């Protein structure tokens, strides 16, 4: 994957993304006296030959704060190029795990497919970006609580036969440790996990059906 080619030196929003200049972005979008303020909306969505706008460059370069600012000003975090690449794909290919976390927290779709039929997780795997691949796999719907639910189900099954010493405590510890992995937790996933953990007492009932 290439950087924006050719980079538009006339686009100040792109230049701010390149430099990580958050204050410059704020001036362009919020200051009516800024020379580029009236064109800010157009500059935000200006694309290169491959269909990538300044948000893609920020993702590639790991400019997490710039990504958040661009999203605040209206950048589409789920935009796809003609070949199906999204900002998440770009961040995954370049190993920018902090950007990936920010995008997911902002509502980035981790299931979007590129022209090869690859999700961002699979792009990260292809380019050996292990940390990104691990986070994206963990963030997929249903995966966050799988280990916790399996632990509770195993505990319940054990209670129907021979009670294994410490099994309840072990299950709770595994669940707590998983929930509080600050390395991987985003606010959106925290809400999902909190909901699922609250309802774990229903798992044995579901398993009997």
N, C-alpha and C positions, 0 to 999 in steps of 0.2 A: 504494500500500500504506500502511495506517495503522499507527500505533503501537498498543500494546495498548489496547483501548477497551471499557469503562473500565478504567484501571489499578487494581488492587486495593491500596488503601493498607493493608489488613490483612495482606498477604502480605509478610513480612520478606525472603524470598528474592527476590521481585520488586523490593523496595526496594533490596536490595544490588546487584542487576543494574543498576538504574537509576543508582545512585551509583558503580558500579565498586568496590564495597566487598568486596574479596577476604577480608580479615580477618573481616568480619562473617559472610560465608558459612561460613568455617572454624569460627567459633564456633557457628553454628547446627547444623552437621552433626557437629561433633566434640566439643563440650563438653556433657557430660550435664547440667551445671548451667544451660545456656542455657534460657530460658523456652520457646523454640520447638523445642528439640531433638527432642522426641517426635513432633512433627508435621512434621519436616523432609521426610520422604518425600512426604507429601501436598502440602506447599507447593511442592516441586520440580516437580510435574506439574500444578499448578492452572492451568487454561486460561481465557482470556478468551472472549468471545462468538464469536470467529472460530477458536477451537481452538488458540491460541498460548499457550505457557507461558513462564516467565522466560527460558529459553534463547533463544527467538526475540527477546525484547527485547534481550538482551545482544548478539545478532548484529546487530540493526538499529542499535544504538548504537555498535558497534565495540569492545565490552568484551572484548578477546581473552583476558585473564587470567581474567575471570569465566566465559567460555565453557569454558575448560579446567577450571576448578574444578567447574562444573556437570556436565560430562562425567565427571569423576572421581567425583562423588557419584551418578552413575547416570542423568543426563539422556540421553534417546535422541536422538543427533545426527542420526538419519535419520527422525525423526518427521515425519509430514505432516499438515497441517490437512485439513479437509473439502474444501478446494479444491485439495489436492495440494501446497501450498507446504511446503518443508522449511526448516530453518535455513540451508542453503546458498542457497536461493532468496532468503531474506530478506536475507542478507549481500550477495548479488550485486545485489539491487535498490537497496540503499543504498550500494553502492560500498565495502564494508568488506573490502578485499583481505587484510589481516592476519588477520581472522577466517576468511576463506575458506581461507587456507593452514593455519590451525590445525585447522579442521574436516576438511580433506582428510587432514592428518597423523593425525587421530584416527579415520579410516575413513569420513568422510562420503562418501555416494554422489553423485557428480557427474552421474549419468545419470538420477536421479529426475525424473519429469515432473509438472508441475502440471496443473490441469484444462484448460489450453489446449494441453497437449502440449509444454510448454517445459521444457528443461533449465535449470539455473542459469546456464549460459553464455549461453543465449538471453535469459534475463531481464536479465542484465548488458548485453547488446547492446541490448535494447529501451530500457533506461534510460540508454544512453550511458555506461556505466561501463566504459570501454575497458580499463583495467588489469585489472579483475576478469575481463572476457571473455577477454582474452589468456591469463591464467593458467589459467582453467578449460579453455579449448580446448587449451592445452599439456598439461594434466594428464590429458586423456582417454586411456583405454587405447590404446596403440599409437602415439600422436602424439609422445611424448617422443623417441623414437629414429628417427622417420621421416626427418628430415633427415640424421642421421648415417648411417643405412643407405643412403640414396640416394647420399650422397657416396662411401661405400665401393664400392657397386655401380658407380658411374660410373668410379671408379678402376680397378676390375677390368676393366670393358669396354674402357677405354683401353689396358690392358696387353695385350689380345688383338690390338690394332691398333698404333697408334703411341703410345708412352709419352709422356704429357704431362709436361714438366718441372715438378717440384714438386707433382704431383697427390697423391702419398701424404702428403707433409707437410701439404698444404692440408687434406686429408680429416681427418688426425689433429688438426690445429688446430681445425677446425670442431667436431669431436666433443668435444674437451677444453673448448672454450669453452662449448658447449651444456651439457655435464655440470656445469660449475662456475658456472652462472648462479645465484648465491646468491639473486637476487631471486625466482626461481621454484622452487628446489629444496626439497622436503620430504623427510623421512627415508624415507617410503614410496617416493616416486618415485626417490630416490637408489638404493635397493636394486634397483628395477626396471631403472633405467638401467645400473647396474653389471653386472647379469646380462646385459642385452642387449649391452652393449659387449664383455663378455668373449666372447660368442658371435658377434661380427661376422665372424669368419673363415669362418663357415659360409654367409654370404650368397651368395657366388658359386655354391656348390653348389646352393642352393635355386633360384637364377635359371636354372640349366641344366635343371631338371626340366620 
